[in-house]
Amino acid sequence: MKPGSAPVDDLGRRREALSRAVGHEGDAGEVPVDGGAQRPVVIVASVIFGLVILLLGAAIVVTYLAYDRQATRVDVLDERTRNVAAENREIAGAQAAIRSRFVAQSRSIDAAIRTARSSYDGGFADGRRAQRLPAQLAPIGRYVARGFLVPLELPVMLRYETPRIGPQGDGYVLRWSNNMALFASKGEPLRVWTRQAWPGARRQVRIGARQVTRLVGPSGVVHAWREGGRTYAVQAPRRLEELSRGLVRAMR
């Protein structure tokens, strides 16, 4: 050993020991980091995040289900509304048909009432006319109900004679012994008489309220006319023309 080296070595050893002591003290002041202490925090955060996601999903599902249910209700209400509208249209159509039938039936009833009233009035009037017939003309009373005119009053020269009464096609004919005759027909046209006139021997005359055709032909003087869809003609010798005019006035 060299003189003076022992103190130097001793000093070195002390410094090294002090450095170790200081190093150990520094190590003792640090807090060691443990990975196992951080795991619960991560788990809790994951659970919370999962719960949030689950709640959001549940909210979305609930919202969808509510919307779907509401949409279904709306569809049902729309369908009911359409059905009610269709039923209302059917009811309106049925009511219109009922009103139409009611109006038609009312018109038919009114027409039937008018017809019955007219028939009653006409029948009553016809009955009254038939009662007013002179006794010798009673057999032609049935023609009154068929709408024919009849002489309700005979001129004086004809009152005391019963004429020959016979059918004339679909009408009747009265013939007196003085060669006078009264013809009544439904289907016979007026020209059957007018064509018998001699040339220039036909003209229109008024007898009472009636416009008739006066003509002269081989059978004498004839007064013919159409009334109520029927043809009438009074035929007489020319000397009895005034009597013929009286018979025309008596036709009712």
MIKOL-458870 format. One record per residue (C-alpha): residue number from 0; residue in one letter; x, z, y. Coordinates in Angstrom, 1 decimal. Example, Ala and Ser with C-alpha at 12.3 -4.5 7.8 and 13.67 -1.06 7.14 Angstrom:
<site pos="0" code="A" c1="12.3" c3="7.8" c2="-4.5"/>
<site pos="1" code="S" c1="13.7" c3="7.1" c2="-1.1"/>
END
This chain:
<site pos="0" code="M" c1="0.0" c3="0.0" c2="0.0"/>
<site pos="1" code="K" c1="1.2" c3="-1.0" c2="3.4"/>
<site pos="2" code="P" c1="1.4" c3="1.5" c2="6.1"/>
<site pos="3" code="G" c1="-1.7" c3="1.1" c2="8.4"/>
<site pos="4" code="S" c1="-3.9" c3="-1.0" c2="5.9"/>
<site pos="5" code="A" c1="-5.8" c3="2.0" c2="4.5"/>
<site pos="6" code="P" c1="-7.7" c3="2.7" c2="7.7"/>
<site pos="7" code="V" c1="-8.6" c3="-0.9" c2="8.1"/>
<site pos="8" code="D" c1="-10.0" c3="-1.2" c2="4.6"/>
<site pos="9" code="D" c1="-11.9" c3="2.0" c2="5.1"/>
<site pos="10" code="L" c1="-13.4" c3="0.6" c2="8.3"/>
<site pos="11" code="G" c1="-14.4" c3="-2.6" c2="6.5"/>
<site pos="12" code="R" c1="-16.1" c3="-0.7" c2="3.8"/>
<site pos="13" code="R" c1="-18.0" c3="1.4" c2="6.3"/>
<site pos="14" code="R" c1="-19.2" c3="-1.7" c2="8.1"/>
<site pos="15" code="E" c1="-20.4" c3="-3.3" c2="4.9"/>
<site pos="16" code="A" c1="-22.2" c3="-0.2" c2="3.9"/>
<site pos="17" code="L" c1="-23.9" c3="0.0" c2="7.3"/>
<site pos="18" code="S" c1="-24.9" c3="-3.7" c2="7.1"/>
<site pos="19" code="R" c1="-26.5" c3="-3.0" c2="3.7"/>
<site pos="20" code="A" c1="-28.2" c3="0.0" c2="5.1"/>
<site pos="21" code="V" c1="-29.6" c3="-2.0" c2="8.0"/>
<site pos="22" code="G" c1="-30.6" c3="-4.8" c2="5.7"/>
<site pos="23" code="H" c1="-32.5" c3="-2.5" c2="3.4"/>
<site pos="24" code="E" c1="-34.3" c3="-0.9" c2="6.4"/>
<site pos="25" code="G" c1="-35.4" c3="-4.3" c2="7.7"/>
<site pos="26" code="D" c1="-36.7" c3="-5.2" c2="4.3"/>
<site pos="27" code="A" c1="-38.6" c3="-1.9" c2="4.2"/>
<site pos="28" code="G" c1="-40.4" c3="-2.7" c2="7.5"/>
<site pos="29" code="E" c1="-41.9" c3="-6.1" c2="6.3"/>
<site pos="30" code="V" c1="-45.4" c3="-6.2" c2="4.7"/>
<site pos="31" code="P" c1="-45.5" c3="-8.2" c2="1.6"/>
<site pos="32" code="V" c1="-48.1" c3="-11.0" c2="1.4"/>
<site pos="33" code="D" c1="-50.2" c3="-10.9" c2="-1.7"/>
<site pos="34" code="G" c1="-52.3" c3="-14.1" c2="-2.7"/>
<site pos="35" code="G" c1="-54.8" c3="-12.0" c2="-4.7"/>
<site pos="36" code="A" c1="-56.0" c3="-10.3" c2="-1.5"/>
<site pos="37" code="Q" c1="-57.2" c3="-13.6" c2="0.1"/>
<site pos="38" code="R" c1="-59.4" c3="-14.7" c2="-2.9"/>
<site pos="39" code="P" c1="-62.6" c3="-12.6" c2="-2.1"/>
<site pos="40" code="V" c1="-62.7" c3="-14.0" c2="1.4"/>
<site pos="41" code="V" c1="-62.7" c3="-17.6" c2="0.1"/>
<site pos="42" code="I" c1="-65.3" c3="-16.8" c2="-2.5"/>
<site pos="43" code="V" c1="-67.6" c3="-15.2" c2="0.1"/>
<site pos="44" code="A" c1="-67.2" c3="-18.2" c2="2.4"/>
<site pos="45" code="S" c1="-68.0" c3="-20.5" c2="-0.5"/>
<site pos="46" code="V" c1="-71.1" c3="-18.6" c2="-1.5"/>
<site pos="47" code="I" c1="-72.3" c3="-18.5" c2="2.1"/>
<site pos="48" code="F" c1="-71.7" c3="-22.3" c2="2.5"/>
<site pos="49" code="G" c1="-73.5" c3="-22.9" c2="-0.8"/>
<site pos="50" code="L" c1="-76.5" c3="-20.8" c2="0.3"/>
<site pos="51" code="V" c1="-76.6" c3="-22.7" c2="3.6"/>
<site pos="52" code="I" c1="-76.6" c3="-26.0" c2="1.7"/>
<site pos="53" code="L" c1="-79.2" c3="-24.7" c2="-0.7"/>
<site pos="54" code="L" c1="-81.4" c3="-23.5" c2="2.1"/>
<site pos="55" code="L" c1="-81.1" c3="-26.9" c2="3.9"/>
<site pos="56" code="G" c1="-81.9" c3="-28.7" c2="0.7"/>
<site pos="57" code="A" c1="-84.9" c3="-26.4" c2="0.1"/>
<site pos="58" code="A" c1="-86.1" c3="-27.0" c2="3.6"/>
<site pos="59" code="I" c1="-85.8" c3="-30.7" c2="3.2"/>
<site pos="60" code="V" c1="-87.7" c3="-30.6" c2="-0.1"/>
<site pos="61" code="V" c1="-90.4" c3="-28.4" c2="1.4"/>
<site pos="62" code="T" c1="-90.7" c3="-30.7" c2="4.4"/>
<site pos="63" code="Y" c1="-91.0" c3="-33.7" c2="2.1"/>
<site pos="64" code="L" c1="-93.6" c3="-32.1" c2="-0.1"/>
<site pos="65" code="A" c1="-95.6" c3="-31.1" c2="3.0"/>
<site pos="66" code="Y" c1="-95.3" c3="-34.6" c2="4.4"/>
<site pos="67" code="D" c1="-96.3" c3="-36.1" c2="1.1"/>
<site pos="68" code="R" c1="-99.3" c3="-33.7" c2="0.8"/>
<site pos="69" code="Q" c1="-100.3" c3="-34.5" c2="4.3"/>
<site pos="70" code="A" c1="-100.0" c3="-38.2" c2="3.8"/>
<site pos="71" code="T" c1="-102.1" c3="-37.9" c2="0.6"/>
<site pos="72" code="R" c1="-104.7" c3="-36.0" c2="2.6"/>
<site pos="73" code="V" c1="-104.7" c3="-38.7" c2="5.3"/>
<site pos="74" code="D" c1="-105.1" c3="-41.4" c2="2.6"/>
<site pos="75" code="V" c1="-108.0" c3="-39.4" c2="1.0"/>
<site pos="76" code="L" c1="-109.6" c3="-39.0" c2="4.4"/>
<site pos="77" code="D" c1="-109.1" c3="-42.7" c2="5.2"/>
<site pos="78" code="E" c1="-110.7" c3="-43.6" c2="1.8"/>
<site pos="79" code="R" c1="-113.6" c3="-41.3" c2="2.5"/>
<site pos="80" code="T" c1="-114.0" c3="-42.7" c2="6.0"/>
<site pos="81" code="R" c1="-114.1" c3="-46.2" c2="4.5"/>
<site pos="82" code="N" c1="-116.6" c3="-45.2" c2="1.9"/>
<site pos="83" code="V" c1="-118.8" c3="-43.5" c2="4.5"/>
<site pos="84" code="A" c1="-118.6" c3="-46.6" c2="6.7"/>
<site pos="85" code="A" c1="-119.5" c3="-48.8" c2="3.7"/>
<site pos="86" code="E" c1="-122.4" c3="-46.5" c2="2.8"/>
<site pos="87" code="N" c1="-123.5" c3="-46.6" c2="6.4"/>
<site pos="88" code="R" c1="-123.4" c3="-50.4" c2="6.4"/>
<site pos="89" code="E" c1="-125.4" c3="-50.4" c2="3.1"/>
<site pos="90" code="I" c1="-127.9" c3="-47.9" c2="4.6"/>
<site pos="91" code="A" c1="-128.2" c3="-50.0" c2="7.8"/>
<site pos="92" code="G" c1="-128.8" c3="-53.2" c2="5.7"/>
<site pos="93" code="A" c1="-131.4" c3="-51.4" c2="3.6"/>
<site pos="94" code="Q" c1="-133.1" c3="-50.1" c2="6.8"/>
<site pos="95" code="A" c1="-133.1" c3="-53.6" c2="8.3"/>
<site pos="96" code="A" c1="-134.5" c3="-55.1" c2="5.1"/>
<site pos="97" code="I" c1="-137.2" c3="-52.3" c2="5.1"/>
<site pos="98" code="R" c1="-138.0" c3="-53.1" c2="8.7"/>
<site pos="99" code="S" c1="-138.2" c3="-56.8" c2="7.9"/>
<site pos="100" code="R" c1="-140.5" c3="-56.2" c2="5.0"/>
<site pos="101" code="F" c1="-142.6" c3="-53.8" c2="7.1"/>
<site pos="102" code="V" c1="-142.9" c3="-56.3" c2="9.9"/>
<site pos="103" code="A" c1="-143.8" c3="-59.1" c2="7.4"/>
<site pos="104" code="Q" c1="-146.3" c3="-56.8" c2="5.7"/>
<site pos="105" code="S" c1="-147.8" c3="-55.8" c2="9.0"/>
<site pos="106" code="R" c1="-148.1" c3="-59.4" c2="10.1"/>
<site pos="107" code="S" c1="-149.7" c3="-60.2" c2="6.7"/>
<site pos="108" code="I" c1="-152.1" c3="-57.3" c2="7.1"/>
<site pos="109" code="D" c1="-152.9" c3="-58.4" c2="10.7"/>
<site pos="110" code="A" c1="-153.5" c3="-61.9" c2="9.5"/>
<site pos="111" code="A" c1="-155.7" c3="-60.8" c2="6.7"/>
<site pos="112" code="I" c1="-157.6" c3="-58.6" c2="9.0"/>
<site pos="113" code="R" c1="-158.1" c3="-61.5" c2="11.5"/>
<site pos="114" code="T" c1="-159.1" c3="-63.8" c2="8.7"/>
<site pos="115" code="A" c1="-161.5" c3="-61.2" c2="7.3"/>
<site pos="116" code="R" c1="-162.9" c3="-60.6" c2="10.7"/>
<site pos="117" code="S" c1="-163.1" c3="-64.3" c2="11.4"/>
<site pos="118" code="S" c1="-164.7" c3="-64.9" c2="8.0"/>
<site pos="119" code="Y" c1="-167.1" c3="-62.1" c2="8.7"/>
<site pos="120" code="D" c1="-168.0" c3="-63.3" c2="12.1"/>
<site pos="121" code="G" c1="-168.2" c3="-66.9" c2="10.9"/>
<site pos="122" code="G" c1="-170.3" c3="-65.8" c2="7.9"/>
<site pos="123" code="F" c1="-172.5" c3="-63.8" c2="10.1"/>
<site pos="124" code="A" c1="-172.9" c3="-66.7" c2="12.5"/>
<site pos="125" code="D" c1="-173.4" c3="-69.1" c2="9.7"/>
<site pos="126" code="G" c1="-176.0" c3="-66.8" c2="8.3"/>
<site pos="127" code="R" c1="-177.8" c3="-66.6" c2="11.6"/>
<site pos="128" code="R" c1="-177.7" c3="-70.4" c2="11.9"/>
<site pos="129" code="A" c1="-179.1" c3="-70.8" c2="8.3"/>
<site pos="130" code="Q" c1="-181.9" c3="-68.4" c2="9.2"/>
<site pos="131" code="R" c1="-182.7" c3="-70.5" c2="12.2"/>
<site pos="132" code="L" c1="-183.2" c3="-73.7" c2="10.2"/>
<site pos="133" code="P" c1="-186.7" c3="-75.1" c2="10.2"/>
<site pos="134" code="A" c1="-188.5" c3="-74.3" c2="6.9"/>
<site pos="135" code="Q" c1="-188.5" c3="-77.9" c2="5.7"/>
<site pos="136" code="L" c1="-184.7" c3="-78.1" c2="6.1"/>
<site pos="137" code="A" c1="-184.0" c3="-74.8" c2="4.1"/>
<site pos="138" code="P" c1="-182.3" c3="-76.7" c2="1.2"/>
<site pos="139" code="I" c1="-179.4" c3="-77.7" c2="3.5"/>
<site pos="140" code="G" c1="-178.7" c3="-74.1" c2="4.3"/>
<site pos="141" code="R" c1="-175.9" c3="-74.1" c2="1.8"/>
<site pos="142" code="Y" c1="-174.0" c3="-76.7" c2="3.9"/>
<site pos="143" code="V" c1="-173.9" c3="-74.2" c2="6.8"/>
<site pos="144" code="A" c1="-171.5" c3="-72.0" c2="4.8"/>
<site pos="145" code="R" c1="-169.3" c3="-75.1" c2="4.2"/>
<site pos="146" code="G" c1="-168.9" c3="-75.7" c2="7.9"/>
<site pos="147" code="F" c1="-171.4" c3="-78.4" c2="8.5"/>
<site pos="148" code="L" c1="-173.6" c3="-78.8" c2="11.5"/>
<site pos="149" code="V" c1="-177.3" c3="-78.8" c2="10.9"/>
<site pos="150" code="P" c1="-180.3" c3="-79.5" c2="13.2"/>
<site pos="151" code="L" c1="-181.6" c3="-76.0" c2="14.2"/>
<site pos="152" code="E" c1="-184.5" c3="-77.5" c2="16.0"/>
<site pos="153" code="L" c1="-186.4" c3="-80.7" c2="15.2"/>
<site pos="154" code="P" c1="-187.9" c3="-82.9" c2="17.9"/>
<site pos="155" code="V" c1="-191.7" c3="-82.7" c2="18.0"/>
<site pos="156" code="M" c1="-192.3" c3="-85.9" c2="16.1"/>
<site pos="157" code="L" c1="-190.3" c3="-84.7" c2="13.2"/>
<site pos="158" code="R" c1="-191.5" c3="-81.1" c2="12.9"/>
<site pos="159" code="Y" c1="-194.5" c3="-81.9" c2="10.7"/>
<site pos="160" code="E" c1="-192.8" c3="-83.9" c2="8.1"/>
<site pos="161" code="T" c1="-190.5" c3="-82.8" c2="5.3"/>
<site pos="162" code="P" c1="-187.6" c3="-85.3" c2="5.0"/>
<site pos="163" code="R" c1="-186.0" c3="-86.4" c2="1.8"/>
<site pos="164" code="I" c1="-182.9" c3="-84.4" c2="1.4"/>
<site pos="165" code="G" c1="-180.0" c3="-85.6" c2="-0.8"/>
<site pos="166" code="P" c1="-176.2" c3="-85.4" c2="-1.1"/>
<site pos="167" code="Q" c1="-174.0" c3="-87.8" c2="0.8"/>
<site pos="168" code="G" c1="-170.6" c3="-87.8" c2="-0.9"/>
<site pos="169" code="D" c1="-169.3" c3="-84.4" c2="0.1"/>
<site pos="170" code="G" c1="-172.1" c3="-83.9" c2="2.7"/>
<site pos="171" code="Y" c1="-175.8" c3="-84.4" c2="3.0"/>
<site pos="172" code="V" c1="-178.4" c3="-86.9" c2="4.3"/>
<site pos="173" code="L" c1="-181.9" c3="-86.5" c2="5.7"/>
<site pos="174" code="R" c1="-184.3" c3="-89.4" c2="5.7"/>
<site pos="175" code="W" c1="-187.7" c3="-89.6" c2="7.4"/>
<site pos="176" code="S" c1="-190.5" c3="-92.0" c2="6.8"/>
<site pos="177" code="N" c1="-190.1" c3="-93.6" c2="10.2"/>
<site pos="178" code="N" c1="-186.7" c3="-95.0" c2="9.2"/>
<site pos="179" code="M" c1="-184.7" c3="-92.3" c2="10.9"/>
<site pos="180" code="A" c1="-181.8" c3="-90.8" c2="9.0"/>
<site pos="181" code="L" c1="-179.2" c3="-88.1" c2="9.6"/>
<site pos="182" code="F" c1="-175.8" c3="-88.4" c2="7.8"/>
<site pos="183" code="A" c1="-173.2" c3="-85.7" c2="7.5"/>
<site pos="184" code="S" c1="-169.9" c3="-86.2" c2="5.6"/>
<site pos="185" code="K" c1="-166.6" c3="-84.5" c2="5.4"/>
<site pos="186" code="G" c1="-164.4" c3="-87.3" c2="4.1"/>
<site pos="187" code="E" c1="-166.1" c3="-90.3" c2="5.6"/>
<site pos="188" code="P" c1="-164.2" c3="-91.8" c2="8.6"/>
<site pos="189" code="L" c1="-165.9" c3="-92.7" c2="11.9"/>
<site pos="190" code="R" c1="-165.1" c3="-96.3" c2="11.5"/>
<site pos="191" code="V" c1="-167.5" c3="-96.6" c2="8.6"/>
<site pos="192" code="W" c1="-170.2" c3="-96.6" c2="11.4"/>
<site pos="193" code="T" c1="-168.4" c3="-98.1" c2="14.3"/>
<site pos="194" code="R" c1="-167.5" c3="-101.3" c2="12.4"/>
<site pos="195" code="Q" c1="-171.3" c3="-101.9" c2="11.9"/>
<site pos="196" code="A" c1="-171.7" c3="-102.5" c2="15.7"/>
<site pos="197" code="W" c1="-172.6" c3="-106.0" c2="16.9"/>
<site pos="198" code="P" c1="-170.0" c3="-107.4" c2="19.3"/>
<site pos="199" code="G" c1="-170.2" c3="-105.8" c2="22.7"/>
<site pos="200" code="A" c1="-172.8" c3="-103.3" c2="21.4"/>
<site pos="201" code="R" c1="-170.7" c3="-100.2" c2="21.3"/>
<site pos="202" code="R" c1="-169.9" c3="-97.6" c2="24.0"/>
<site pos="203" code="Q" c1="-169.3" c3="-94.0" c2="24.6"/>
<site pos="204" code="V" c1="-172.2" c3="-91.9" c2="25.8"/>
<site pos="205" code="R" c1="-172.7" c3="-88.2" c2="26.5"/>
<site pos="206" code="I" c1="-175.6" c3="-86.4" c2="24.9"/>
<site pos="207" code="G" c1="-175.8" c3="-82.8" c2="26.1"/>
<site pos="208" code="A" c1="-172.3" c3="-81.4" c2="25.8"/>
<site pos="209" code="R" c1="-171.3" c3="-83.9" c2="23.1"/>
<site pos="210" code="Q" c1="-169.4" c3="-87.2" c2="23.5"/>
<site pos="211" code="V" c1="-170.7" c3="-89.7" c2="20.9"/>
<site pos="212" code="T" c1="-170.3" c3="-93.4" c2="20.1"/>
<site pos="213" code="R" c1="-173.5" c3="-95.4" c2="20.6"/>
<site pos="214" code="L" c1="-173.7" c3="-98.6" c2="18.8"/>
<site pos="215" code="V" c1="-176.3" c3="-101.2" c2="17.9"/>
<site pos="216" code="G" c1="-176.2" c3="-103.0" c2="14.6"/>
<site pos="217" code="P" c1="-178.3" c3="-104.3" c2="11.8"/>
<site pos="218" code="S" c1="-179.7" c3="-100.9" c2="11.0"/>
<site pos="219" code="G" c1="-180.8" c3="-100.2" c2="14.6"/>
<site pos="220" code="V" c1="-179.2" c3="-97.8" c2="17.0"/>
<site pos="221" code="V" c1="-176.7" c3="-95.3" c2="15.8"/>
<site pos="222" code="H" c1="-175.1" c3="-92.3" c2="17.4"/>
<site pos="223" code="A" c1="-172.0" c3="-91.3" c2="15.6"/>
<site pos="224" code="W" c1="-169.2" c3="-88.7" c2="16.2"/>
<site pos="225" code="R" c1="-166.6" c3="-86.5" c2="14.6"/>
<site pos="226" code="E" c1="-166.7" c3="-82.8" c2="15.0"/>
<site pos="227" code="G" c1="-165.0" c3="-80.0" c2="13.1"/>
<site pos="228" code="G" c1="-163.3" c3="-82.5" c2="10.7"/>
<site pos="229" code="R" c1="-166.6" c3="-84.0" c2="9.7"/>
<site pos="230" code="T" c1="-168.5" c3="-87.2" c2="10.6"/>
<site pos="231" code="Y" c1="-172.1" c3="-87.3" c2="11.7"/>
<site pos="232" code="A" c1="-174.4" c3="-90.2" c2="12.4"/>
<site pos="233" code="V" c1="-178.0" c3="-90.4" c2="13.5"/>
<site pos="234" code="Q" c1="-179.6" c3="-93.8" c2="12.7"/>
<site pos="235" code="A" c1="-183.0" c3="-94.9" c2="14.1"/>
<site pos="236" code="P" c1="-184.9" c3="-97.9" c2="15.1"/>
<site pos="237" code="R" c1="-184.3" c3="-98.9" c2="18.7"/>
<site pos="238" code="R" c1="-187.8" c3="-97.8" c2="19.7"/>
<site pos="239" code="L" c1="-187.0" c3="-94.3" c2="18.5"/>
<site pos="240" code="E" c1="-183.7" c3="-94.0" c2="20.3"/>
<site pos="241" code="E" c1="-184.9" c3="-91.0" c2="22.5"/>
<site pos="242" code="L" c1="-185.9" c3="-89.2" c2="19.3"/>
<site pos="243" code="S" c1="-182.5" c3="-89.9" c2="17.9"/>
<site pos="244" code="R" c1="-180.9" c3="-88.4" c2="21.0"/>
<site pos="245" code="G" c1="-183.0" c3="-85.3" c2="20.6"/>
<site pos="246" code="L" c1="-181.8" c3="-84.9" c2="17.0"/>
<site pos="247" code="V" c1="-178.2" c3="-85.2" c2="18.2"/>
<site pos="248" code="R" c1="-178.8" c3="-82.4" c2="20.7"/>
<site pos="249" code="A" c1="-180.3" c3="-80.2" c2="18.0"/>
<site pos="250" code="M" c1="-177.1" c3="-80.3" c2="15.9"/>
<site pos="251" code="R" c1="-175.4" c3="-76.8" c2="15.8"/>
END
